[in-house]
Amino acid sequence: MSKQHFEFELYRINIVQGYLMLFEEMNKQIKTDQDIVNILKQAIKPEFKTISSGPKNRFEWAIRDFVQYYHQRQGGSDVYGITLAKSVIETAGETVTDTGIEDSISGLEPPLADTCRLFFYMKRHLVIIERRSAIINSRWRQALEEILKAVARALQYSGWIEFEPIPRHEEIIEAFKSFERLTRLRVILRLPNPEMSRYSAQLYKEMEEGAIREYLQDMKNPTGLNKEKGKLPHATTEIAASGYKRGDVTMEGLRNGKRDAIKTGSAAARGQVDALRDYVRGMKDVANTKEAQRVTSAILDEIDRIAAPPSEDPNE
């Protein structure tokens, strides 16, 4: 992929509900898209930050530049953006003194920062993060979740927001189909919202009626699970493939004539739009222009390409 183009990874927004508190007024839940947007708006305040450490450096993570984007689709105002910044606040290394070379820790003021843009597509509860090596190869997800959790707590929400990678198109489904005999399927599901396929609708209904937010599925049968569409193993796989899960999906059984065990679903799908990376990064300053709307629409088209929304056609 060209480094001049805007490249990203795709994640699902999952709402996690916390434990109920003694007083009812302290049990405000994250229920609507506006609740999520309110958390993002507040996250740019300077008091919300988190610290992480590496072998030689200490980093400060912060969020800035909340923006609402517009696009050329119907109702084109459901995309929001933020900038995630990772600043080097301390560096350990050797320094030259008048008498020799010593190990020391240096601080920078103001600290140098690496940044990336994130776009939240609220209609589908999806978020993309720009692929910048200094960010994407570090603990950005934990840092982002820690900041947004602190914001939610400050706004008196009892829950918080987490992000789960949506794997390459049908990666989990393809792995599921690749077993001639699937003897074990293990995954922690989260209640789907807002997307589900018709095959997973019944499982969603049962989770919702049972007030189940997370559901540990660990299915086993030495003679093989039923892999037919609409049955529990297939429905579970459909929900997990859409990013409504926590962690990996484990599968065991007979594959290619041999016993095999795999873990899948941890790597996020990647996309690219035919727009200059620097322009996309700077769109926060020109979000209302026609060109910015065109590029935002192109990002949404690419999201739909790599993670197609559930089909409404009953024949599919």
Protein Blocks (a to p, Z undefined) as FASTA:
>chain_A
ZZkbccddddddddddddddfblklmcccfbfklmmmmmmmmmpmklccddddfkbccdd
ddehiacdddfbehiakbccdddddddfbdcdddddfkbccddddddddddddddddddd
fknopacddddfklmmmcklmmmmmmmmmmmmmnopabdcdddddddehklmmmmmmpmb
acbdcdddddddfbdcfklmmmmmmmmmnopabdcdddddfkbpafbghiaklmmmmmmm
nopaghjdddeddeehiacdddehjaccdddddddfklmmmmmmmmmbmklmmmmmmmmm
mmmmmmccddfbfkZZ
